[in-house]
Structures are given as C-alpha cells and as structure tokens.
Amino acid sequence: MSTLDRKALLSLDIIIVGGSNSGLATAFRLCKAGHRVRIFERGSKSDKYPGGIRLPPNLTKILDEWGLGQQLAQQAQSTQGSQCISVETGETIGHMQWGAEVMAELGSQFMLMHYSDFRSILQEAAVSAGVQISYNKAVVRVFPDPSHIQLLDGEEIYADLIIGADGPSSVVREAIVNPKLEDPQMGSDKVLVYSVTIPRERLKEDPELDAFTNPELGGPQYPFFMGHSRLAVGFPMRGGSEYTLQLCFRDDSVDSTDAKDWDMPISGEALKSITGDLRLQKILNLSSSIYRVRYVDREPLSEWMDQSGRLLVIGEAAHPSIPCGNHACSLQIEDAEVLGTLFSRLHSWDQIHHLTEAFQELRQARCDAIRQSDKIALRLALLPPGPDRNARNDMLRSMMPHAGPQGWSDEKIRCQWEEVRMVFGYSAREAAEDWWIMWGLLRERSKTRELYDKMQVPIEVTEVTRQDDTTAN
C-alpha cells in the first residue's frame, strides 16, 4: 500500500483556516489520509492571483507522488538553470545551471508556471478528494478549548483539530502566541515586492525583447537581475503566452503604515528608475499595471501549536518565506505531505498532540535552514559595488564551464550534487515515515507494554501446612 492510500483508523473533523496553496494542499493530503476536512477562505472562488511560481524538484516530486504530475506537465514548463544579469547595466554576470545528471538523480524537475494555474490544480485535487471549501467566510476568532472558530457573522463551528494556513497575519497564529509581542508593520528596510504579468504578444513586437524572453531564440527561461538593493526574477509561463516578472527592492518613499500603498495595482511609470537594463525598462513600460504586495518580515514561530495540540499553524503562518526565494511554495507542500503522512497513522485521541509535536519537530529545522539559505542568497543578490560583489560575480562565472553542461567533469557533477541534494533531494514522505519507524512505533510499543502490565492479575500464593495423617485420625 502506498502512503497516499493509507487511511487513519481514527477519523477527525478538521478545519483549515485559509484556502492558500498551503491550505489546499494540506486539506487534500489529510482528506486522502481518511479525515473529514473543511476549508474556510475569506476570499471568493473567482479571485485571480497575479504572477508566476517556481516549483523546485522537492515540490514537483510530491505532486508526482500525489498523482498530479500529468496536470503539472500540461501547464508548467521545466528549466535547468538561469542567467544572472546586472540590473544596473544589463551585463550577463554568470550562470546558475544544474547538470542533466544531477537532475536525473533527483528524480524530478524544476518547473515554472502561473500562480493561478498551480492553485487551480490544488483546488481541483482537494475537492475531488472530498474537501469542503467555504468561500467568503472570514474567520475572526479561534478558540482552543474546546477547539472551534468564530466567523464574521458570529457563527461558531467546532472541530477536533484547527489548522491555520492563513499567512503571517494568521488569526490562528494569534490564538497561539500573543500578537502584542510582534510588530505587524514592516521594519526599517522597507523591502517591497511587485508582480508584473505581460502578454507574450506584446513582447514579440520588440525584436530585442523577443530574443531576450523567448527560449526558442536563445533567451534565458529564468533570469535573475541583481543589483544594489534591487532584484528581479522573470520567466515565461502558460506555454510562453505570458511573461511574468517579480521585483524586490528597497523603497523608503512608501509609507508602510498607509493602507493605500499596499495590495493594489500601480503603473509601470512608478518603477522606471529601478534599472539601467534597457530590456527590463521596456518590459516595465509595457505593463499596464503592476501589483504591489505588502511584505511583512516576521520571524518564524518558536511554537507552532497550542498546549492542547488541537490548534496548529502551517506554511507562512508558521515559517514566513523570504521574497523572491525558490522555496516559498515548496515548504508549504512539504508541510502538507508530512502532516498527511503522520495523521494517516492516527488511531487514538491521545496521539493527536504527539503527532502535531512530531510535525513541528520534523519541519522546523528544515524550514529554518531553507529560510537562512534564502536570506543569504537574497543578501548576495542585493550587494552594492565592491569586493564582495566582485567575489560573488567570480563565483557565478565559475559555476558553468565554457563548454556548457555537456562538458562538465565528474568532479563538477559530484560537487553540484552535494550542494543540491539536501535541498532539492529532500523527501517529505520519507522524513515522516522515518520518524514513525524510529519514534512513533517506539511510543506505540511503550503504550502496549504499559497496558499489558496493567492487565496482569497478581497471583497470591498461600502457604499450606500438610498435617500428619495419623494426627488427623
């Protein structure tokens, strides 16, 4: 029996707050594990989400295991690397590319696709598995004992387990930690994130942009534009019919406390000074609107659950991601697989707290390590001119030999494999199964032994003195 087919002996009523990628994936996985799952999402079913999404091999591997690989292949495209370009000058700095042998060893691909398309795949999978999704239902409060939620209209709904997949400003997160101890506003750095999506037809009108953005004409599929306090990542999606660009840079002119500055489209004219690369300027000028998303830099939680183990946060609510990183979505899908695998083993009520603790134990170290890695990568990308930037550029130039990937030596392949295997080669399912074998079964055996000891009936031995037959007579 595959892990996905294993059903829990004890089925729970589970509420997931938030219909994000994290919420949809977790709902799908828990429903496949035999639980009854409802999602409450404050937005509408018709909401559109701009921009693209990057799916590294550690994520696409999970989608393959879930039987969603075919849908992914139909709507996404694979990539094996990227060019690194100066955002100030347009000069190609170097390359980041993975060897074909390395990708084959990983057993999955690095893919690029539209965010809304990926969300649709997860939504359809969740509904098909039996998940109930309630849209336009804002959860305003969460209570631990007994565990239940309160909707905006005052309705209260109870469940055996409540999971917060509602982002860094999670209402479930606030029920676990004291929100007064956290600053909800952006820090002094004021790093802003923008998303641009442009129809491919508009880029074809300019030969320079067509050559730059069309892989068939030699253009990079996945370029990084790096510069002092500025970063942009772009790639084609939907079969090349659209091009997306995500920008991340510091802007002190935006008031982080003014709601009108956030979560709304702005004109491309507002970003005309971000780059000296003429191609990037043209792409921004072609965009009719640019969507600015508020980025709040919060540290990951130290505790992902309450004392009862019946309130739990996952995804961005537990471990906020770094902007323009590769793993914002992959960590969320890993969360879903680990939680689903663990809760497919559920057979008694006292296991719930034990399994939610195991979930945090398994995921926290992994998420912290990836977050730290993404922070370092972002810091390197935003370096100002100087010795550190020169050293970074020399490193990038050395990452790909002049002969191309076909000319890579065995030593080069081994070195790259060591670099990526812990990140891209990670298996969420194997991590959860290994934990069960090492610790979960140990607890079960201990419980069985304790029960056996309690069931033993002590035998009382009474000493009997045999009388002499002659005396008895």
Backbone hydrogen bonds, N-H to C=O, Kabsch-Sander energy under -0.5 kcal/mol:
donor,donor_aa,acceptor,acceptor_aa,energy
5,D,2,S,-0.9
6,R,2,S,-0.7
6,R,3,T,-0.9
8,A,33,A,-3.0
9,L,346,L,-1.2
10,L,346,L,-2.0
11,S,9,L,-0.6
14,I,12,L,-0.7
14,I,36,R,-3.2
15,I,161,L,-2.4
16,I,38,R,-3.0
17,V,15,I,-0.5
17,V,163,I,-3.0
18,G,16,I,-0.8
18,G,40,F,-2.4
20,S,165,A,-0.6
24,L,20,S,-3.1
25,A,21,N,-2.5
26,T,22,S,-2.3
27,A,23,G,-2.4
28,F,24,L,-2.4
29,R,25,A,-2.4
30,L,26,T,-2.6
31,C,27,A,-2.3
32,K,28,F,-2.2
33,A,29,R,-1.0
34,G,31,C,-1.7
35,H,30,L,-2.0
36,R,12,L,-2.7
37,V,35,H,-0.6
38,R,14,I,-2.4
39,I,132,Q,-3.1
40,F,16,I,-2.3
41,E,39,I,-0.5
41,E,134,S,-2.8
47,D,44,S,-1.2
53,I,113,M,-2.9
55,L,111,M,-3.3
59,L,56,P,-1.9
60,T,56,P,-2.2
61,K,57,P,-2.2
62,I,59,L,-0.7
63,L,59,L,-1.9
64,D,60,T,-2.1
65,E,61,K,-2.0
66,W,62,I,-1.8
67,G,64,D,-1.5
68,L,63,L,-2.8
72,L,68,L,-2.0
73,A,69,G,-2.5
74,Q,70,Q,-1.7
75,Q,71,Q,-1.2
75,Q,72,L,-0.6
76,A,72,L,-2.1
77,Q,112,L,-2.1
79,T,110,F,-2.5
82,S,96,M,-3.3
84,C,94,G,-2.5
85,I,83,Q,-0.5
85,I,224,F,-3.7
86,S,91,E,-3.0
87,V,226,M,-2.7
90,G,86,S,-2.2
93,I,84,C,-3.2
93,I,91,E,-0.6
94,G,84,C,-1.3
95,H,396,L,-1.4
96,M,82,S,-2.7
98,W,80,Q,-2.8
103,M,99,G,-2.2
104,A,100,A,-2.2
105,E,101,E,-1.9
106,L,102,V,-1.7
107,G,103,M,-1.1
108,S,103,M,-0.8
110,F,79,T,-0.6
111,M,55,L,-2.8
111,M,109,Q,-0.6
112,L,77,Q,-2.6
113,M,53,I,-2.0
115,Y,51,G,-2.4
116,S,49,Y,-0.7
118,F,114,H,-1.9
119,R,115,Y,-2.3
120,S,116,S,-2.2
121,I,117,D,-1.8
122,L,118,F,-1.9
123,Q,119,R,-2.6
124,E,120,S,-2.6
125,A,121,I,-2.0
126,A,122,L,-2.5
127,V,123,Q,-2.4
128,S,124,E,-2.3
129,A,125,A,-1.6
130,G,126,A,-0.7
130,G,127,V,-1.0
131,V,126,A,-2.4
132,Q,37,V,-2.1
133,I,131,V,-0.5
134,S,39,I,-2.9
134,S,132,Q,-0.5
135,Y,133,I,-0.6
136,N,43,G,-2.8
137,K,41,E,-2.6
138,A,136,N,-0.5
140,V,138,A,-0.6
140,V,150,Q,-2.6
141,R,150,Q,-1.4
143,F,148,H,-3.1
145,D,146,P,-0.6
147,S,144,P,-0.5
148,H,143,F,-1.9
149,I,157,I,-2.6
150,Q,141,R,-2.5
151,L,155,E,-3.0
152,L,138,A,-1.8
154,G,151,L,-2.0
157,I,149,I,-2.0
159,A,147,S,-2.0
160,D,13,D,-2.2
161,L,13,D,-1.4
162,I,310,R,-2.8
163,I,15,I,-2.9
164,G,312,L,-3.3
165,A,17,V,-2.7
165,A,163,I,-0.7
170,S,167,G,-1.6
174,E,170,S,-1.5
175,A,171,V,-0.8
176,I,172,V,-0.8
176,I,173,R,-0.9
177,V,173,R,-2.6
181,L,178,N,-1.8
182,E,179,P,-1.6
190,K,187,G,-0.9
192,L,190,K,-0.5
192,L,249,F,-3.2
193,V,293,V,-1.0
194,Y,247,L,-2.5
195,S,291,Y,-2.4
196,V,245,L,-2.8
198,I,243,Y,-2.9
200,R,241,S,-3.6
202,R,199,P,-1.2
203,L,199,P,-0.9
204,K,200,R,-1.7
205,E,201,E,-0.6
206,D,203,L,-1.4
210,D,206,D,-2.6
211,A,207,P,-2.3
212,F,208,E,-1.4
213,T,209,L,-2.4
214,N,210,D,-1.5
217,L,214,N,-1.6
218,G,215,P,-1.5
219,G,214,N,-2.1
224,F,83,Q,-2.9
225,F,232,A,-3.2
226,M,85,I,-3.2
226,M,224,F,-0.6
227,G,230,R,-1.9
227,G,381,A,-0.6
229,S,382,L,-1.7
230,R,227,G,-1.6
231,L,248,C,-1.8
232,A,225,F,-2.1
233,V,246,Q,-2.5
234,G,223,P,-1.8
235,F,244,T,-1.8
237,M,242,E,-2.5
238,R,75,Q,-0.5
241,S,237,M,-0.5
241,S,238,R,-1.5
242,E,237,M,-1.9
243,Y,198,I,-2.7
244,T,235,F,-2.4
245,L,196,V,-2.6
246,Q,233,V,-2.9
247,L,194,Y,-2.4
248,C,231,L,-3.3
249,F,192,L,-1.8
250,R,229,S,-1.5
251,D,190,K,-1.8
254,V,251,D,-1.0
256,S,254,V,-0.8
258,D,255,D,-1.4
259,A,257,T,-0.7
261,D,258,D,-1.7
262,W,259,A,-1.7
263,D,292,R,-0.7
264,M,292,R,-0.8
266,I,290,I,-2.8
268,G,287,S,-0.6
270,A,267,S,-1.2
271,L,268,G,-1.7
272,K,269,E,-1.4
274,I,271,L,-1.8
276,G,87,V,-2.1
277,D,87,V,-1.3
278,L,276,G,-0.7
281,Q,277,D,-2.3
282,K,278,L,-2.2
283,I,279,R,-2.1
284,L,280,L,-2.1
285,N,281,Q,-2.2
286,L,282,K,-1.7
287,S,283,I,-0.8
287,S,284,L,-0.6
290,I,266,I,-3.2
291,Y,195,S,-2.5
292,R,264,M,-1.7
292,R,290,I,-0.6
293,V,193,V,-2.4
293,V,291,Y,-0.5
296,V,294,R,-0.6
297,D,295,Y,-0.6
298,R,296,V,-1.0
301,L,318,A,-2.2
306,D,311,L,-1.5
309,G,306,D,-0.9
312,L,162,I,-2.2
313,V,304,W,-2.3
314,I,164,G,-2.5
317,A,314,I,-1.4
318,A,315,G,-1.5
319,H,315,G,-2.9
325,G,322,I,-1.6
331,L,327,H,-1.8
333,I,329,C,-2.0
334,E,330,S,-2.2
335,D,331,L,-2.2
336,A,332,Q,-1.8
337,E,333,I,-2.1
338,V,334,E,-2.6
339,L,335,D,-2.7
340,G,336,A,-2.4
341,T,337,E,-2.4
342,L,338,V,-2.4
343,F,339,L,-2.5
344,S,340,G,-0.8
345,R,342,L,-1.7
346,L,343,F,-0.7
351,Q,348,S,-1.5
352,I,349,W,-1.3
354,H,350,D,-0.6
355,L,351,Q,-2.8
356,T,352,I,-2.3
357,E,353,H,-2.1
358,A,354,H,-1.9
359,F,355,L,-2.2
360,Q,356,T,-1.9
361,E,357,E,-2.5
362,L,358,A,-2.6
363,R,359,F,-2.4
364,Q,360,Q,-2.8
365,A,361,E,-0.6
366,R,362,L,-0.6
367,C,363,R,-2.9
368,D,364,Q,-2.7
369,A,365,A,-2.0
370,I,366,R,-2.2
371,R,367,C,-2.6
372,Q,368,D,-2.3
373,S,369,A,-2.1
374,D,370,I,-2.7
375,K,371,R,-2.2
376,I,372,Q,-2.0
377,A,373,S,-2.2
378,L,374,D,-2.5
379,R,375,K,-2.4
380,L,376,I,-2.4
381,A,377,A,-2.1
382,L,378,L,-1.6
383,L,380,L,-1.1
390,N,386,G,-2.2
391,A,387,P,-2.4
392,R,388,D,-2.2
393,N,389,R,-2.6
394,D,390,N,-2.3
395,M,391,A,-2.1
396,L,392,R,-2.3
397,R,393,N,-2.2
398,S,394,D,-1.4
399,M,395,M,-0.6
399,M,396,L,-0.8
400,M,397,R,-0.6
404,G,401,P,-1.8
407,G,404,G,-1.6
408,W,405,P,-1.6
413,I,409,S,-2.1
414,R,410,D,-2.4
415,C,411,E,-2.4
416,Q,412,K,-2.2
417,W,413,I,-2.4
418,E,414,R,-2.1
419,E,415,C,-1.4
420,V,416,Q,-1.9
421,R,417,W,-2.4
423,V,420,V,-0.6
424,F,420,V,-2.3
425,G,420,V,-1.2
426,Y,423,V,-0.7
428,A,426,Y,-0.5
431,A,427,S,-2.0
432,A,428,A,-2.0
433,E,429,R,-2.5
434,D,430,E,-2.7
435,W,431,A,-1.7
436,W,432,A,-2.0
437,I,433,E,-2.3
438,M,434,D,-2.3
439,W,435,W,-3.4
440,G,435,W,-1.5
441,L,436,W,-2.9
443,R,439,W,-2.0
444,E,440,G,-1.9
445,R,441,L,-2.7
446,S,442,L,-2.1
447,K,443,R,-2.5
448,T,444,E,-2.3
449,R,445,R,-2.5
450,E,446,S,-2.3
451,L,447,K,-2.4
452,Y,448,T,-2.4
453,D,449,R,-2.4
454,K,450,E,-1.8
455,M,451,L,-1.5
456,Q,452,Y,-0.8
456,Q,453,D,-0.7
460,E,458,P,-0.6
461,V,459,I,-0.5
462,T,460,E,-0.6
466,R,464,V,-0.6
472,A,468,D,-2.3
473,N,469,D,-1.4
